[in-house]
Amino acid sequence: MAGLFVVNECTSVRQVIDELLVVINCSEQAEWQGIVLYLPL
């Protein structure tokens, strides 16, 4: 299973983008296989 990011519908688009940029810049793609992550962190 590929990684899955779940976003709270009350979270602003800007905050979601900021959180995703942190994840992208601080990890490797392979780390997210089989992971479900709820945003915001």
mmCIF entry with sequence, helices, sheets and N, C-alpha, C, O atoms, coordinates in Angstrom:
data_MODEL
# 
_entry.id   MODEL 
# 
_entity.id                         1 
_entity.type                       polymer 
_entity.pdbx_number_of_molecules   1 
# 
_entity_poly.entity_id                      1 
_entity_poly.type                           'polypeptide(L)' 
_entity_poly.nstd_linkage                   no 
_entity_poly.nstd_monomer                   no 
_entity_poly.pdbx_seq_one_letter_code       MAGLFVVNECTSVRQVIDELLVVINCSEQAEWQGIVLYLPL 
_entity_poly.pdbx_seq_one_letter_code_can   MAGLFVVNECTSVRQVIDELLVVINCSEQAEWQGIVLYLPL 
_entity_poly.pdbx_strand_id                 A 
# 
loop_
_entity_poly_seq.entity_id 
_entity_poly_seq.num 
_entity_poly_seq.mon_id 
_entity_poly_seq.hetero 
1 1  MET n 
1 2  ALA n 
1 3  GLY n 
1 4  LEU n 
1 5  PHE n 
1 6  VAL n 
1 7  VAL n 
1 8  ASN n 
1 9  GLU n 
1 10 CYS n 
1 11 THR n 
1 12 SER n 
1 13 VAL n 
1 14 ARG n 
1 15 GLN n 
1 16 VAL n 
1 17 ILE n 
1 18 ASP n 
1 19 GLU n 
1 20 LEU n 
1 21 LEU n 
1 22 VAL n 
1 23 VAL n 
1 24 ILE n 
1 25 ASN n 
1 26 CYS n 
1 27 SER n 
1 28 GLU n 
1 29 GLN n 
1 30 ALA n 
1 31 GLU n 
1 32 TRP n 
1 33 GLN n 
1 34 GLY n 
1 35 ILE n 
1 36 VAL n 
1 37 LEU n 
1 38 TYR n 
1 39 LEU n 
1 40 PRO n 
1 41 LEU n 
# 
_struct_asym.id          A 
_struct_asym.entity_id   1 
# 
loop_
_struct_conf.conf_type_id 
_struct_conf.id 
_struct_conf.pdbx_PDB_helix_id 
_struct_conf.beg_label_comp_id 
_struct_conf.beg_label_asym_id 
_struct_conf.beg_label_seq_id 
_struct_conf.pdbx_beg_PDB_ins_code 
_struct_conf.end_label_comp_id 
_struct_conf.end_label_asym_id 
_struct_conf.end_label_seq_id 
_struct_conf.pdbx_end_PDB_ins_code 
_struct_conf.beg_auth_comp_id 
_struct_conf.beg_auth_asym_id 
_struct_conf.beg_auth_seq_id 
_struct_conf.end_auth_comp_id 
_struct_conf.end_auth_asym_id 
_struct_conf.end_auth_seq_id 
_struct_conf.pdbx_PDB_helix_class 
_struct_conf.details 
_struct_conf.pdbx_PDB_helix_length 
HELX_P HELX_P1 AA1 VAL A 13 ? CYS A 26 ? VAL A 13 CYS A 26 1 ? 14 
HELX_P HELX_P2 AA2 GLN A 29 ? TRP A 32 ? GLN A 29 TRP A 32 5 ? 4  
# 
_struct_conf_type.id          HELX_P 
_struct_conf_type.criteria    ? 
_struct_conf_type.reference   ? 
# 
_struct_sheet.id               AA1 
_struct_sheet.type             ? 
_struct_sheet.number_strands   2 
_struct_sheet.details          ? 
# 
_struct_sheet_order.sheet_id     AA1 
_struct_sheet_order.range_id_1   1 
_struct_sheet_order.range_id_2   2 
_struct_sheet_order.offset       ? 
_struct_sheet_order.sense        parallel 
# 
loop_
_struct_sheet_range.sheet_id 
_struct_sheet_range.id 
_struct_sheet_range.beg_label_comp_id 
_struct_sheet_range.beg_label_asym_id 
_struct_sheet_range.beg_label_seq_id 
_struct_sheet_range.pdbx_beg_PDB_ins_code 
_struct_sheet_range.end_label_comp_id 
_struct_sheet_range.end_label_asym_id 
_struct_sheet_range.end_label_seq_id 
_struct_sheet_range.pdbx_end_PDB_ins_code 
_struct_sheet_range.beg_auth_comp_id 
_struct_sheet_range.beg_auth_asym_id 
_struct_sheet_range.beg_auth_seq_id 
_struct_sheet_range.end_auth_comp_id 
_struct_sheet_range.end_auth_asym_id 
_struct_sheet_range.end_auth_seq_id 
AA1 1 LEU A 4  ? VAL A 7  ? LEU A 4  VAL A 7  
AA1 2 VAL A 36 ? LEU A 39 ? VAL A 36 LEU A 39 
# 
loop_
_atom_site.group_PDB 
_atom_site.id 
_atom_site.type_symbol 
_atom_site.label_atom_id 
_atom_site.label_alt_id 
_atom_site.label_comp_id 
_atom_site.label_asym_id 
_atom_site.label_entity_id 
_atom_site.label_seq_id 
_atom_site.pdbx_PDB_ins_code 
_atom_site.Cartn_x 
_atom_site.Cartn_y 
_atom_site.Cartn_z 
_atom_site.occupancy 
_atom_site.B_iso_or_equiv 
_atom_site.pdbx_formal_charge 
_atom_site.auth_seq_id 
_atom_site.auth_comp_id 
_atom_site.auth_asym_id 
_atom_site.auth_atom_id 
_atom_site.pdbx_PDB_model_num 
ATOM 1   N N  . MET A 1 1  ? 0.846   -1.176 0.000  1.00 0.00 ? 1  MET A N  1 
ATOM 2   C CA . MET A 1 1  ? 0.000   0.000  0.000  1.00 0.00 ? 1  MET A CA 1 
ATOM 3   C C  . MET A 1 1  ? 0.891   1.240  0.000  1.00 0.00 ? 1  MET A C  1 
ATOM 4   O O  . MET A 1 1  ? 1.861   1.332  0.753  1.00 0.00 ? 1  MET A O  1 
ATOM 5   N N  . ALA A 1 2  ? 0.548   2.157  -0.836 1.00 0.00 ? 2  ALA A N  1 
ATOM 6   C CA . ALA A 1 2  ? 1.245   3.451  -0.827 1.00 0.00 ? 2  ALA A CA 1 
ATOM 7   C C  . ALA A 1 2  ? 0.858   4.204  0.437  1.00 0.00 ? 2  ALA A C  1 
ATOM 8   O O  . ALA A 1 2  ? -0.157  3.892  1.059  1.00 0.00 ? 2  ALA A O  1 
ATOM 9   N N  . GLY A 1 3  ? 1.655   5.186  0.819  1.00 0.00 ? 3  GLY A N  1 
ATOM 10  C CA . GLY A 1 3  ? 1.328   5.991  1.992  1.00 0.00 ? 3  GLY A CA 1 
ATOM 11  C C  . GLY A 1 3  ? 0.060   6.799  1.762  1.00 0.00 ? 3  GLY A C  1 
ATOM 12  O O  . GLY A 1 3  ? -0.292  7.109  0.623  1.00 0.00 ? 3  GLY A O  1 
ATOM 13  N N  . LEU A 1 4  ? -0.621  7.135  2.845  1.00 0.00 ? 4  LEU A N  1 
ATOM 14  C CA . LEU A 1 4  ? -1.880  7.874  2.767  1.00 0.00 ? 4  LEU A CA 1 
ATOM 15  C C  . LEU A 1 4  ? -1.826  9.023  3.754  1.00 0.00 ? 4  LEU A C  1 
ATOM 16  O O  . LEU A 1 4  ? -1.483  8.832  4.921  1.00 0.00 ? 4  LEU A O  1 
ATOM 17  N N  . PHE A 1 5  ? -2.162  10.210 3.290  1.00 0.00 ? 5  PHE A N  1 
ATOM 18  C CA . PHE A 1 5  ? -2.231  11.378 4.144  1.00 0.00 ? 5  PHE A CA 1 
ATOM 19  C C  . PHE A 1 5  ? -3.697  11.752 4.306  1.00 0.00 ? 5  PHE A C  1 
ATOM 20  O O  . PHE A 1 5  ? -4.400  11.970 3.319  1.00 0.00 ? 5  PHE A O  1 
ATOM 21  N N  . VAL A 1 6  ? -4.158  11.826 5.550  1.00 0.00 ? 6  VAL A N  1 
ATOM 22  C CA . VAL A 1 6  ? -5.543  12.177 5.847  1.00 0.00 ? 6  VAL A CA 1 
ATOM 23  C C  . VAL A 1 6  ? -5.545  13.595 6.399  1.00 0.00 ? 6  VAL A C  1 
ATOM 24  O O  . VAL A 1 6  ? -4.799  13.918 7.324  1.00 0.00 ? 6  VAL A O  1 
ATOM 25  N N  . VAL A 1 7  ? -6.394  14.435 5.820  1.00 0.00 ? 7  VAL A N  1 
ATOM 26  C CA . VAL A 1 7  ? -6.422  15.849 6.187  1.00 0.00 ? 7  VAL A CA 1 
ATOM 27  C C  . VAL A 1 7  ? -7.773  16.183 6.805  1.00 0.00 ? 7  VAL A C  1 
ATOM 28  O O  . VAL A 1 7  ? -8.822  15.837 6.261  1.00 0.00 ? 7  VAL A O  1 
ATOM 29  N N  . ASN A 1 8  ? -7.731  16.855 7.940  1.00 0.00 ? 8  ASN A N  1 
ATOM 30  C CA . ASN A 1 8  ? -8.946  17.336 8.587  1.00 0.00 ? 8  ASN A CA 1 
ATOM 31  C C  . ASN A 1 8  ? -9.571  18.400 7.692  1.00 0.00 ? 8  ASN A C  1 
ATOM 32  O O  . ASN A 1 8  ? -8.876  19.312 7.246  1.00 0.00 ? 8  ASN A O  1 
ATOM 33  N N  . GLU A 1 9  ? -10.845 18.300 7.430  1.00 0.00 ? 9  GLU A N  1 
ATOM 34  C CA . GLU A 1 9  ? -11.497 19.238 6.512  1.00 0.00 ? 9  GLU A CA 1 
ATOM 35  C C  . GLU A 1 9  ? -11.541 20.662 7.044  1.00 0.00 ? 9  GLU A C  1 
ATOM 36  O O  . GLU A 1 9  ? -11.790 21.591 6.276  1.00 0.00 ? 9  GLU A O  1 
ATOM 37  N N  . CYS A 1 10 ? -11.306 20.858 8.330  1.00 0.00 ? 10 CYS A N  1 
ATOM 38  C CA . CYS A 1 10 ? -11.290 22.207 8.908  1.00 0.00 ? 10 CYS A CA 1 
ATOM 39  C C  . CYS A 1 10 ? -9.923  22.875 8.787  1.00 0.00 ? 10 CYS A C  1 
ATOM 40  O O  . CYS A 1 10 ? -9.786  24.060 9.092  1.00 0.00 ? 10 CYS A O  1 
ATOM 41  N N  . THR A 1 11 ? -8.919  22.133 8.349  1.00 0.00 ? 11 THR A N  1 
ATOM 42  C CA . THR A 1 11 ? -7.566  22.666 8.214  1.00 0.00 ? 11 THR A CA 1 
ATOM 43  C C  . THR A 1 11 ? -7.472  23.490 6.933  1.00 0.00 ? 11 THR A C  1 
ATOM 44  O O  . THR A 1 11 ? -7.990  23.097 5.888  1.00 0.00 ? 11 THR A O  1 
ATOM 45  N N  . SER A 1 12 ? -6.805  24.635 7.031  1.00 0.00 ? 12 SER A N  1 
ATOM 46  C CA . SER A 1 12 ? -6.678  25.495 5.850  1.00 0.00 ? 12 SER A CA 1 
ATOM 47  C C  . SER A 1 12 ? -5.765  24.844 4.816  1.00 0.00 ? 12 SER A C  1 
ATOM 48  O O  . SER A 1 12 ? -4.881  24.055 5.149  1.00 0.00 ? 12 SER A O  1 
ATOM 49  N N  . VAL A 1 13 ? -5.999  25.188 3.574  1.00 0.00 ? 13 VAL A N  1 
ATOM 50  C CA . VAL A 1 13 ? -5.184  24.656 2.476  1.00 0.00 ? 13 VAL A CA 1 
ATOM 51  C C  . VAL A 1 13 ? -3.731  25.048 2.685  1.00 0.00 ? 13 VAL A C  1 
ATOM 52  O O  . VAL A 1 13 ? -2.835  24.238 2.447  1.00 0.00 ? 13 VAL A O  1 
ATOM 53  N N  . ARG A 1 14 ? -3.486  26.259 3.121  1.00 0.00 ? 14 ARG A N  1 
ATOM 54  C CA . ARG A 1 14 ? -2.119  26.732 3.353  1.00 0.00 ? 14 ARG A CA 1 
ATOM 55  C C  . ARG A 1 14 ? -1.413  25.871 4.401  1.00 0.00 ? 14 ARG A C  1 
ATOM 56  O O  . ARG A 1 14 ? -0.246  25.520 4.226  1.00 0.00 ? 14 ARG A O  1 
ATOM 57  N N  . GLN A 1 15 ? -2.106  25.530 5.481  1.00 0.00 ? 15 GLN A N  1 
ATOM 58  C CA . GLN A 1 15 ? -1.498  24.715 6.527  1.00 0.00 ? 15 GLN A CA 1 
ATOM 59  C C  . GLN A 1 15 ? -1.193  23.303 6.015  1.00 0.00 ? 15 GLN A C  1 
ATOM 60  O O  . GLN A 1 15 ? -0.152  22.735 6.345  1.00 0.00 ? 15 GLN A O  1 
ATOM 61  N N  . VAL A 1 16 ? -2.085  22.747 5.223  1.00 0.00 ? 16 VAL A N  1 
ATOM 62  C CA . VAL A 1 16 ? -1.856  21.424 4.641  1.00 0.00 ? 16 VAL A CA 1 
ATOM 63  C C  . VAL A 1 16 ? -0.630  21.450 3.732  1.00 0.00 ? 16 VAL A C  1 
ATOM 64  O O  . VAL A 1 16 ? 0.206   20.549 3.791  1.00 0.00 ? 16 VAL A O  1 
ATOM 65  N N  . ILE A 1 17 ? -0.522  22.471 2.901  1.00 0.00 ? 17 ILE A N  1 
ATOM 66  C CA . ILE A 1 17 ? 0.640   22.598 2.017  1.00 0.00 ? 17 ILE A CA 1 
ATOM 67  C C  . ILE A 1 17 ? 1.923   22.711 2.837  1.00 0.00 ? 17 ILE A C  1 
ATOM 68  O O  . ILE A 1 17 ? 2.919   22.060 2.520  1.00 0.00 ? 17 ILE A O  1 
ATOM 69  N N  . ASP A 1 18 ? 1.910   23.522 3.878  1.00 0.00 ? 18 ASP A N  1 
ATOM 70  C CA . ASP A 1 18 ? 3.092   23.672 4.733  1.00 0.00 ? 18 ASP A CA 1 
ATOM 71  C C  . ASP A 1 18 ? 3.482   22.336 5.369  1.00 0.00 ? 18 ASP A C  1 
ATOM 72  O O  . ASP A 1 18 ? 4.664   21.994 5.411  1.00 0.00 ? 18 ASP A O  1 
ATOM 73  N N  . GLU A 1 19 ? 2.508   21.586 5.859  1.00 0.00 ? 19 GLU A N  1 
ATOM 74  C CA . GLU A 1 19 ? 2.779   20.283 6.479  1.00 0.00 ? 19 GLU A CA 1 
ATOM 75  C C  . GLU A 1 19 ? 3.349   19.304 5.454  1.00 0.00 ? 19 GLU A C  1 
ATOM 76  O O  . GLU A 1 19 ? 4.291   18.571 5.755  1.00 0.00 ? 19 GLU A O  1 
ATOM 77  N N  . LEU A 1 20 ? 2.790   19.288 4.260  1.00 0.00 ? 20 LEU A N  1 
ATOM 78  C CA . LEU A 1 20 ? 3.296   18.390 3.213  1.00 0.00 ? 20 LEU A CA 1 
ATOM 79  C C  . LEU A 1 20 ? 4.722   18.750 2.811  1.00 0.00 ? 20 LEU A C  1 
ATOM 80  O O  . LEU A 1 20 ? 5.534   17.861 2.556  1.00 0.00 ? 20 LEU A O  1 
ATOM 81  N N  . LEU A 1 21 ? 5.032   20.035 2.753  1.00 0.00 ? 21 LEU A N  1 
ATOM 82  C CA . LEU A 1 21 ? 6.397   20.449 2.427  1.00 0.00 ? 21 LEU A CA 1 
ATOM 83  C C  . LEU A 1 21 ? 7.389   19.983 3.485  1.00 0.00 ? 21 LEU A C  1 
ATOM 84  O O  . LEU A 1 21 ? 8.506   19.588 3.153  1.00 0.00 ? 21 LEU A O  1 
ATOM 85  N N  . VAL A 1 22 ? 6.996   20.025 4.746  1.00 0.00 ? 22 VAL A N  1 
ATOM 86  C CA . VAL A 1 22 ? 7.860   19.516 5.817  1.00 0.00 ? 22 VAL A CA 1 
ATOM 87  C C  . VAL A 1 22 ? 8.104   18.028 5.617  1.00 0.00 ? 22 VAL A C  1 
ATOM 88  O O  . VAL A 1 22 ? 9.240   17.564 5.713  1.00 0.00 ? 22 VAL A O  1 
ATOM 89  N N  . VAL A 1 23 ? 7.041   17.276 5.339  1.00 0.00 ? 23 VAL A N  1 
ATOM 90  C CA . VAL A 1 23 ? 7.171   15.834 5.137  1.00 0.00 ? 23 VAL A CA 1 
ATOM 91  C C  . VAL A 1 23 ? 8.062   15.528 3.939  1.00 0.00 ? 23 VAL A C  1 
ATOM 92  O O  . VAL A 1 23 ? 8.927   14.655 4.014  1.00 0.00 ? 23 VAL A O  1 
ATOM 93  N N  . ILE A 1 24 ? 7.858   16.233 2.850  1.00 0.00 ? 24 ILE A N  1 
ATOM 94  C CA . ILE A 1 24 ? 8.636   16.001 1.623  1.00 0.00 ? 24 ILE A CA 1 
ATOM 95  C C  . ILE A 1 24 ? 10.112  16.311 1.844  1.00 0.00 ? 24 ILE A C  1 
ATOM 96  O O  . ILE A 1 24 ? 10.980  15.563 1.393  1.00 0.00 ? 24 ILE A O  1 
ATOM 97  N N  . ASN A 1 25 ? 10.396  17.400 2.531  1.00 0.00 ? 25 ASN A N  1 
ATOM 98  C CA . ASN A 1 25 ? 11.784  17.835 2.711  1.00 0.00 ? 25 ASN A CA 1 
ATOM 99  C C  . ASN A 1 25 ? 12.535  17.087 3.802  1.00 0.00 ? 25 ASN A C  1 
ATOM 100 O O  . ASN A 1 25 ? 13.766  17.100 3.818  1.00 0.00 ? 25 ASN A O  1 
ATOM 101 N N  . CYS A 1 26 ? 11.824  16.436 4.712  1.00 0.00 ? 26 CYS A N  1 
ATOM 102 C CA . CYS A 1 26 ? 12.484  15.805 5.868  1.00 0.00 ? 26 CYS A CA 1 
ATOM 103 C C  . CYS A 1 26 ? 12.417  14.283 5.846  1.00 0.00 ? 26 CYS A C  1 
ATOM 104 O O  . CYS A 1 26 ? 12.739  13.647 6.850  1.00 0.00 ? 26 CYS A O  1 
ATOM 105 N N  . SER A 1 27 ? 12.011  13.686 4.736  1.00 0.00 ? 27 SER A N  1 
ATOM 106 C CA . SER A 1 27 ? 11.915  12.232 4.691  1.00 0.00 ? 27 SER A CA 1 
ATOM 107 C C  . SER A 1 27 ? 12.133  11.730 3.268  1.00 0.00 ? 27 SER A C  1 
ATOM 108 O O  . SER A 1 27 ? 12.196  12.507 2.315  1.00 0.00 ? 27 SER A O  1 
ATOM 109 N N  . GLU A 1 28 ? 12.244  10.429 3.157  1.00 0.00 ? 28 GLU A N  1 
ATOM 110 C CA . GLU A 1 28 ? 12.376  9.778  1.856  1.00 0.00 ? 28 GLU A CA 1 
ATOM 111 C C  . GLU A 1 28 ? 11.033  9.139  1.489  1.00 0.00 ? 28 GLU A C  1 
ATOM 112 O O  . GLU A 1 28 ? 10.268  8.735  2.364  1.00 0.00 ? 28 GLU A O  1 
ATOM 113 N N  . GLN A 1 29 ? 10.761  9.055  0.205  1.00 0.00 ? 29 GLN A N  1 
ATOM 114 C CA . GLN A 1 29 ? 9.500   8.506  -0.273 1.00 0.00 ? 29 GLN A CA 1 
ATOM 115 C C  . GLN A 1 29 ? 9.265   7.083  0.254  1.00 0.00 ? 29 GLN A C  1 
ATOM 116 O O  . GLN A 1 29 ? 8.135   6.732  0.593  1.00 0.00 ? 29 GLN A O  1 
ATOM 117 N N  . ALA A 1 30 ? 10.304  6.277  0.324  1.00 0.00 ? 30 ALA A N  1 
ATOM 118 C CA . ALA A 1 30 ? 10.173  4.886  0.756  1.00 0.00 ? 30 ALA A CA 1 
ATOM 119 C C  . ALA A 1 30 ? 9.708   4.767  2.212  1.00 0.00 ? 30 ALA A C  1 
ATOM 120 O O  . ALA A 1 30 ? 9.159   3.735  2.598  1.00 0.00 ? 30 ALA A O  1 
ATOM 121 N N  . GLU A 1 31 ? 9.917   5.796  3.012  1.00 0.00 ? 31 GLU A N  1 
ATOM 122 C CA . GLU A 1 31 ? 9.499   5.776  4.421  1.00 0.00 ? 31 GLU A CA 1 
ATOM 123 C C  . GLU A 1 31 ? 7.977   5.756  4.579  1.00 0.00 ? 31 GLU A C  1 
ATOM 124 O O  . GLU A 1 31 ? 7.477   5.398  5.646  1.00 0.00 ? 31 GLU A O  1 
ATOM 125 N N  . TRP A 1 32 ? 7.248   6.126  3.554  1.00 0.00 ? 32 TRP A N  1 
ATOM 126 C CA . TRP A 1 32 ? 5.804   6.301  3.671  1.00 0.00 ? 32 TRP A CA 1 
ATOM 127 C C  . TRP A 1 32 ? 4.999   5.114  3.173  1.00 0.00 ? 32 TRP A C  1 
ATOM 128 O O  . TRP A 1 32 ? 3.770   5.165  3.196  1.00 0.00 ? 32 TRP A O  1 
ATOM 129 N N  . GLN A 1 33 ? 5.647   4.050  2.726  1.00 0.00 ? 33 GLN A N  1 
ATOM 130 C CA . GLN A 1 33 ? 4.906   2.872  2.277  1.00 0.00 ? 33 GLN A CA 1 
ATOM 131 C C  . GLN A 1 33 ? 4.204   2.235  3.470  1.00 0.00 ? 33 GLN A C  1 
ATOM 132 O O  . GLN A 1 33 ? 4.825   1.958  4.497  1.00 0.00 ? 33 GLN A O  1 
ATOM 133 N N  . GLY A 1 34 ? 2.914   2.008  3.321  1.00 0.00 ? 34 GLY A N  1 
ATOM 134 C CA . GLY A 1 34 ? 2.128   1.360  4.365  1.00 0.00 ? 34 GLY A CA 1 
ATOM 135 C C  . GLY A 1 34 ? 1.803   2.235  5.561  1.00 0.00 ? 34 GLY A C  1 
ATOM 136 O O  . GLY A 1 34 ? 1.354   1.724  6.587  1.00 0.00 ? 34 GLY A O  1 
ATOM 137 N N  . ILE A 1 35 ? 2.016   3.536  5.459  1.00 0.00 ? 35 ILE A N  1 
ATOM 138 C CA . ILE A 1 35 ? 1.795   4.476  6.565  1.00 0.00 ? 35 ILE A CA 1 
ATOM 139 C C  . ILE A 1 35 ? 0.556   5.318  6.302  1.00 0.00 ? 35 ILE A C  1 
ATOM 140 O O  . ILE A 1 35 ? 0.305   5.750  5.177  1.00 0.00 ? 35 ILE A O  1 
ATOM 141 N N  . VAL A 1 36 ? -0.222  5.545  7.378  1.00 0.00 ? 36 VAL A N  1 
ATOM 142 C CA . VAL A 1 36 ? -1.330  6.506  7.331  1.00 0.00 ? 36 VAL A CA 1 
ATOM 143 C C  . VAL A 1 36 ? -0.950  7.635  8.274  1.00 0.00 ? 36 VAL A C  1 
ATOM 144 O O  . VAL A 1 36 ? -0.689  7.396  9.454  1.00 0.00 ? 36 VAL A O  1 
ATOM 145 N N  . LEU A 1 37 ? -0.916  8.856  7.770  1.00 0.00 ? 37 LEU A N  1 
ATOM 146 C CA . LEU A 1 37 ? -0.538  10.019 8.564  1.00 0.00 ? 37 LEU A CA 1 
ATOM 147 C C  . LEU A 1 37 ? -1.688  11.019 8.558  1.00 0.00 ? 37 LEU A C  1 
ATOM 148 O O  . LEU A 1 37 ? -2.245  11.339 7.508  1.00 0.00 ? 37 LEU A O  1 
ATOM 149 N N  . TYR A 1 38 ? -2.034  11.506 9.744  1.00 0.00 ? 38 TYR A N  1 
ATOM 150 C CA . TYR A 1 38 ? -3.097  12.491 9.864  1.00 0.00 ? 38 TYR A CA 1 
ATOM 151 C C  . TYR A 1 38 ? -2.475  13.880 9.956  1.00 0.00 ? 38 TYR A C  1 
ATOM 152 O O  . TYR A 1 38 ? -1.592  14.120 10.779 1.00 0.00 ? 38 TYR A O  1 
ATOM 153 N N  . LEU A 1 39 ? -2.939  14.788 9.110  1.00 0.00 ? 39 LEU A N  1 
ATOM 154 C CA . LEU A 1 39 ? -2.456  16.163 9.117  1.00 0.00 ? 39 LEU A CA 1 
ATOM 155 C C  . LEU A 1 39 ? -3.522  17.080 9.682  1.00 0.00 ? 39 LEU A C  1 
ATOM 156 O O  . LEU A 1 39 ? -4.701  16.808 9.454  1.00 0.00 ? 39 LEU A O  1 
ATOM 157 N N  . PRO A 1 40 ? -3.201  18.140 10.397 1.00 0.00 ? 40 PRO A N  1 
ATOM 158 C CA . PRO A 1 40 ? -1.859  18.630 10.642 1.00 0.00 ? 40 PRO A CA 1 
ATOM 159 C C  . PRO A 1 40 ? -1.123  17.753 11.639 1.00 0.00 ? 40 PRO A C  1 
ATOM 160 O O  . PRO A 1 40 ? -1.723  17.060 12.462 1.00 0.00 ? 40 PRO A O  1 
ATOM 161 N N  . LEU A 1 41 ? 0.229   17.810 11.532 1.00 0.00 ? 41 LEU A N  1 
ATOM 162 C CA . LEU A 1 41 ? 1.082   16.999 12.395 1.00 0.00 ? 41 LEU A CA 1 
ATOM 163 C C  . LEU A 1 41 ? 0.901   17.399 13.794 1.00 0.00 ? 41 LEU A C  1 
ATOM 164 O O  . LEU A 1 41 ? 1.534   16.833 14.685 1.00 0.00 ? 41 LEU A O  1 
# 
